Amino acid sequence: MSINLAKAQTLIEALPYIRTFYGKTVVVKYGGAAMVSESLKRDFVLDVILLRYVGVSPVIVHGGGPQIGETLKRMGKESTFVQGMRVTDGETMDIVEMVLAGKVNKEIVSLINQHGGNAVGLSGKDGNLIRASKLNVTVNSELTGTPEIIDVGMVGKVESVNPQIIDVLVKSGFIPVISPVGVGEGGETYNINADLVAGEVAAALTAEKLILLTDVPGIQDKNRNLISTLTRAEISTLTTAQVITGGMLPKVSAALSALEAGVAKAHIIDGRINHALLLEIFTDEGIGTEIVRG
């Protein structure tokens, strides 16, 4: 097969997917290696811009764990995690907000605009986009085996998402880029897991897809084999068996919340693959793990 014919067939394969997703919203959680590697950053940005050009409305919710960890380390602060959540005291919260809303968000916006897109950066505090409250994490005590509440500081959970500002931007042709910082009733700032924010944003927008980028191929079984499709019941079984643990827990929680709210499908994909977004959305095979209702 000639190179030109192969290119043509690739475009033809994408056509039905372009038709299906035209005018639809896709929420993408952007994080991990895809935010660190220069080539992956560029490919991600080009994917997002292409989606917009073919009539899909991408909404990006970004993380920034490595950047936060690096900044904290330079300042002599060690990071502690509980169930994938970073324990966040007042000083750490200031640093988290500075890194996420002040540095990482603007870098993503700038990169999209530099390559021909039209992006606008938002914090969850803008326009009361993300209303939040304190998250209490419950774990089983290693000594007694009974549940106990762990104080993780200024870590929040999403109470509500006001999609109005997102809708206005999308209808005006912009690509919203959201940092996962929320605001409480008293104006206090909360650090919220980006996966969970992405799930709630997708739910509020009734998005067609929620796509979560990560640094593994997807959800794997106990033998480290990729599982291509999972239902809620199967996820529950894998979680109980501690096959799904750690940082994957917020991802499956976000996916299930989005599906409950009417999002058609959720995907956990390997962000280390070049053009991962296009491969997931516009090809027959797709990549990673698809989570469906059931």
C-alpha positions in Angstrom: 0.0 0.0 0.0 1.3 3.4 -0.9 1.9 6.0 1.7 -0.6 8.4 0.1 -3.3 5.7 0.0 -2.6 4.8 3.7 -3.1 8.5 4.5 -6.3 8.7 2.6 -7.7 5.6 4.3 -6.8 7.1 7.7 -8.9 10.1 6.8 -11.8 8.0 5.6 -11.7 6.0 8.8 -12.0 9.2 10.8 -15.0 10.5 8.8 -17.8 8.7 10.6 -16.4 9.7 14.0 -16.1 13.4 12.9 -19.8 13.2 11.8 -20.7 11.6 15.2 -18.9 14.1 17.3 -19.6 17.2 15.3 -21.2 19.8 17.6 -20.6 17.6 20.7 -18.5 18.4 23.8 -15.5 16.3 24.9 -14.0 17.0 28.3 -10.4 16.0 28.6 -8.4 15.7 31.8 -4.8 16.6 30.8 -2.0 15.5 33.1 1.0 13.3 33.7 3.7 12.8 31.1 1.7 14.5 28.4 2.2 17.8 30.4 6.0 17.2 30.8 7.4 15.9 27.5 7.8 18.7 24.9 6.8 16.4 22.0 3.7 15.1 23.9 2.7 18.6 24.9 2.9 19.8 21.3 0.9 16.7 20.0 -1.8 17.2 22.6 -2.2 20.8 21.7 -2.4 20.0 18.0 -5.0 17.3 18.7 -7.1 19.8 20.7 -6.9 22.4 18.0 -7.9 19.8 15.3 -10.9 18.8 17.3 -12.1 22.3 17.4 -11.5 22.8 13.7 -13.7 19.8 12.8 -16.6 20.9 14.9 -15.9 19.2 18.2 -15.9 21.3 21.4 -13.0 20.3 23.6 -13.0 21.5 27.3 -9.7 20.8 29.1 -9.3 20.3 32.8 -5.6 20.1 33.7 -3.6 18.6 36.6 -0.1 19.7 37.6 1.0 17.2 40.2 4.6 16.9 39.0 5.0 20.7 38.8 3.5 21.1 42.3 5.7 18.4 43.7 8.8 20.0 42.1 7.9 23.5 43.5 7.2 22.1 47.0 10.5 20.2 47.0 12.4 23.3 46.0 10.8 25.1 49.0 11.7 22.2 51.3 8.2 20.7 51.7 7.5 17.0 51.3 4.3 15.8 49.7 2.1 13.2 51.4 -0.7 11.4 49.6 -3.8 9.6 50.9 -5.9 7.7 48.4 -4.3 9.6 45.6 -5.0 13.0 47.2 -2.2 15.4 48.1 -2.4 16.5 51.8 -2.7 20.3 51.6 -2.1 22.6 54.5 -2.5 26.4 54.1 1.0 27.1 52.9 0.8 24.2 50.4 -2.6 25.5 49.2 -1.0 28.9 48.3 1.7 27.1 46.3 -0.8 24.8 44.6 -2.9 27.7 43.5 0.1 29.6 42.3 1.4 26.7 40.2 -1.9 25.5 38.8 -3.8 28.8 38.1 -0.8 31.1 37.7 1.8 29.0 35.9 0.5 25.7 34.4 -2.8 27.0 33.2 -1.3 30.0 31.4 1.4 27.8 29.8 -1.3 25.5 28.3 -3.3 28.5 27.1 -0.2 30.1 25.6 0.8 26.9 23.8 -2.7 26.4 22.3 -2.8 30.0 21.1 0.7 29.8 19.7 -0.3 26.9 17.5 -3.4 28.5 16.0 -6.1 27.8 18.6 -8.1 30.2 20.7 -7.9 29.2 24.4 -9.0 30.9 27.6 -7.7 30.0 31.0 -10.1 29.6 34.0 -9.8 28.8 37.6 -12.6 27.1 39.4 -13.0 30.4 41.3 -13.8 32.4 38.1 -17.5 33.0 37.7 -18.2 30.6 40.6 -17.4 27.9 38.2 -16.6 25.3 40.9 -18.2 25.5 44.3 -16.4 23.2 46.7 -16.3 22.0 50.3 -13.8 20.2 52.4 -13.2 16.6 51.6 -13.0 14.1 54.4 -11.1 10.9 53.5 -12.0 7.7 55.3 -9.5 4.9 55.5 -9.3 1.6 57.4 -7.0 1.8 60.4 -3.9 -0.5 60.1 -4.2 -1.2 63.9 -7.9 -1.8 64.3 -9.2 -2.3 60.8 -12.0 0.1 61.6 -12.7 3.2 59.4 -11.1 6.5 60.5 -11.3 10.0 59.0 -8.0 11.4 57.8 -7.7 15.2 57.6 -6.1 16.0 54.3 -6.3 19.8 54.8 -7.5 22.1 52.1 -8.4 19.3 49.8 -11.9 19.8 48.4 -14.8 18.0 46.8 -17.0 19.5 44.1 -20.4 20.6 45.3 -21.5 22.1 42.1 -20.3 23.3 38.7 -21.8 26.4 37.0 -21.4 25.7 33.3 -22.5 29.1 32.1 -19.1 30.6 31.6 -17.9 27.4 29.8 -21.0 27.5 27.5 -20.3 31.2 26.7 -16.7 30.5 25.8 -17.5 27.4 23.7 -20.2 29.1 21.7 -17.8 32.0 21.0 -15.3 29.5 19.5 -12.9 29.4 22.5 -11.2 26.3 24.1 -11.7 26.6 27.9 -8.7 25.4 30.0 -9.7 24.9 33.6 -7.4 24.6 36.7 -8.9 22.3 39.4 -9.1 25.0 42.2 -12.5 25.5 43.8 -14.1 28.1 46.2 -15.9 27.4 49.4 -18.9 29.2 50.9 -16.7 31.5 52.9 -14.4 32.2 49.9 -11.8 29.7 51.0 -9.7 28.0 48.3 -9.7 24.2 47.8 -7.3 22.0 46.0 -9.4 19.4 44.1 -8.3 16.3 42.3 -8.3 17.1 38.6 -9.8 13.8 37.6 -12.8 14.5 39.9 -13.2 18.0 38.5 -13.1 16.7 35.0 -15.8 14.2 35.8 -18.1 16.9 37.4 -17.5 19.3 34.5 -18.4 16.6 32.0 -21.5 15.8 34.0 -22.5 19.5 34.1 -22.1 19.9 30.4 -23.6 16.5 29.6 -20.6 15.9 27.4 -20.4 13.2 24.8 -17.1 11.9 26.2 -14.9 12.2 29.2 -11.3 11.3 28.4 -8.7 11.0 31.2 -5.0 11.0 30.3 -2.7 9.0 32.5 0.7 7.4 32.5 -0.3 3.8 32.2 -2.0 2.0 29.3 -5.4 2.1 31.0 -7.0 -0.1 33.7 -5.1 -3.4 34.0 -6.1 -6.7 35.5 -4.1 -8.5 38.3 -1.7 -9.9 35.6 -1.1 -6.4 34.2 -3.1 -7.0 31.0 -5.0 -4.0 29.7 -8.8 -4.3 30.0 -10.4 -2.6 27.0 -14.0 -2.2 28.4 -15.4 -2.2 31.9 -18.8 -1.7 33.5 -19.6 -0.3 36.9 -20.1 -3.8 38.3 -16.8 -4.9 37.0 -15.0 -1.8 38.4 -16.6 -2.5 41.8 -15.2 -6.1 41.7 -11.7 -4.9 40.8 -11.7 -2.2 43.4 -12.8 -4.6 46.2 -10.0 -7.0 45.1 -7.6 -4.0 45.3 -6.7 -4.4 41.6 -7.7 -0.8 41.1 -5.9 1.3 43.8 -4.1 4.6 44.4 -4.2 7.2 41.8 -6.6 5.1 39.6 -9.4 5.4 42.2 -10.2 9.1 41.5 -10.2 8.4 37.8 -12.7 5.6 38.0 -14.8 7.6 40.4 -14.8 10.5 38.0 -15.8 8.3 35.1 -18.6 6.7 37.0 -20.0 10.0 38.2 -19.9 11.4 34.6 -21.8 8.3 33.3 -24.4 8.6 35.9 -25.1 12.2 34.9 -25.6 11.2 31.2 -22.2 11.4 29.7 -22.2 8.7 27.0 -18.8 7.2 27.5 -15.6 7.6 29.6 -12.1 6.6 28.7 -8.9 6.2 30.6 -6.0 6.4 28.1 -2.2 6.4 27.9 -1.2 10.1 27.6 2.4 8.9 26.8 1.3 7.9 23.3 1.7 10.6 20.7 -1.7 12.0 19.4 -3.5 9.9 22.0 -6.6 12.0 21.8 -7.0 11.6 18.0 -6.3 7.8 18.3 -9.1 7.4 20.9 -11.7 9.6 19.2 -11.2 9.1 15.5 -10.0 5.5 15.0 -11.9 2.1 15.0 -9.6 0.5 17.6 -9.2 3.3 20.1 -6.8 3.0 23.0 -6.9 2.5 26.7 -9.9 1.5 28.8 -13.5 2.4 27.9 -16.0 2.6 30.8 -19.6 2.1 29.9 -22.9 2.0 31.8 -23.9 -1.4 33.1 
